[in-house]
Structures are given as C-alpha cells and as structure tokens.
Amino acid sequence: MMKSYVVIFLFVVVMISGCGTIVHKDSLVQITPSKIDDIEISSRALNKNMRFAVYLPPDYDADQSYPVLYVLYGFGGNRNYIFNPMGLDQVADHLIHEGKITPLIIVSPDYGNSFAVDTVPGQGVKPSAVDEGNYEDYIMDEIVPYVDTHYSTEASRAGRYVGGFSMGGYAALYLGFTHSDLFSKVGGHSAAIWDYTAQDYFTDQRDWLYPTEELRNLRDPFRLAVNNNLEHVQVYLDAGESDGLAVVDEKLYTLLKNEGIPVAWHSNPGGHSTSYWMTHFEDYLTFYSGK
C-alpha cells in the first residue's frame, strides 16, 4: 500500500475592515491599526460644546494601561492639526512598531487661542483673536477626567505628560508647572514666553496674560519655576536656532537648571515653523514615552 505525503505551504494575508491579519504556518499575528477618536463634550467650564482628538496606538487593548500625552497646538491651530497635516500619529506608529517608545494615548484638545488659562473679560486688554474663558478648568477638570474614565489610561502623574508648540508650548509649561501633581513630564517646544526684554514678541498677548503682578505670579513660567515645587518634573525645552523665541526659551532653561529642576535644552537648525516641529517629532515622543 502506497503512502501519500502532502506538503502544504500556506501564507494568507487577509485585510478586513482596516485590520491586517497574517496567518503563517501555525502562527497567527493580528495587528489593529491606530485610530483617532473625535470626541465632543458639553463643557460646563465654557458653557458650550467642545471637541478633542484622541489617538489610540496600534493594538490598543482595554485591559492594558497606557500613558497619556496631552499635546497643545500653536496659535490659530485646532485639535486635528498635529495629526493632519503634521502627522504626529504616523510618527508614533513608526516608533511603536520599531519598539523605540512605549505605546501611548495622545490627546489634542480644541482650546481656541486661549493659552490654556482661565480668563475673564476686563482682566487685561484683549488682543485680537485670543479667546477668553475658563479654558484651564475645561482641560484639567473636564478633559483629563473624561480621558481617564473612558480610556484605559495609567491614571497617575507618572503616566501623564503635557507638551505643546509655540502658544501651546506656553500652555504646556503653564499647566505642567501649575499642576505638577498631575504631570511628570512637560515639553515646551518653541514656547511663546516672555522675560520683559527687547527680545519679547507679541507683547500685547503678554500684557493680556499678565495684566497684574498677582496674575503674572500665577501664570508666568519663570515665576512658577521659582515659586512652585518642580523638582520631580522632567522638562524638555527646544527651539530653532533662527527662532526669535530661542533666546528667552534658553533663559528659562538656565533658570530651571539653577533651581535644580531636571531640564534639557535642545537648540537645532530651523525657525519658528511647523516644519521644524515635525522634524523633531521623534525626539519629542522619545522624551515622553521612550523605553
């Protein structure tokens, strides 16, 4: 009686609903792509509906806890800008795939041109295009709790970071230094800050944010660095070499260093531009979530 030998080599790739499933011999590897949720909430702090974008990493698993990075856009931006056209989600996908960063959730809130502070009409002379309202309360008391209750987050300061670009750089420094009990890492990328010298830009915005000494003490990252306990906060500051804000950003670095606060300063070729920040997305994400 003759025996039959059958050798079967099977390699099947199936793409179903954006999910790639690869079957190779006896192994099964399933990869769920990253996605971006667009969330709308009714904000009590602002008395209107507000939206924010939430990036979930590839193979997001509700049974696993993820660190969360809050990213704040520059003046004139919106919640989607860091993802499209800037492509932060694609860079995160790549670094996660390469094993260079821990998978993380990224949250980008709409916050107008508010600098993420609580303001009321008449506190200062309002420049054109800025937004007044309780934007700090909206971010800290509404968005952060929403994310922690609706997603699988590492809901502690160790797993919560904040960073931003230009206006968002100021906002990140302000929120991170004011709420150091909630954030362990803070990034000011080309941060729009002031030191009342000839290098100051957009002084109308400065004077609106700091209309009194009392409010300046509460809002100025230079003063917060001295008056608040930031010894357990890691800070990343950078700016392009041809950026007019680089001089004052480096001054903040020097102050933080002298105060014994863990801080790094990075000066790179480039100016105050989207292309500069995009060039350094890998550096930023490695700071926040690098292995």
ABEGO torsion letter per residue (X at the ends): XBBBBBBBBBBBBBBBGGBBBBBBEABBBBBBBBBBBBBBBBBAAAGBBBBBBBBBBBGBBAABBBBBBBBBBBBGBBAAAAAOAAGAAAAAAAAAAAGABBBBBBBBBBAEBAGGBBBBBGABBBBBGBBBEBAAAAAAAAAAAAAAAABBBBBBAAABBBBBBEAAAAAAAAAAAABAAABABBBBBGBBBBAGBAABBGAAAAAAABABAAAAAAABAAAAAAABBAAABBBBBBBBAABAAAAAAAAAAAAAAAAGBBBBBBBBBEBBBAAAAAAAAAAAAAAAABX
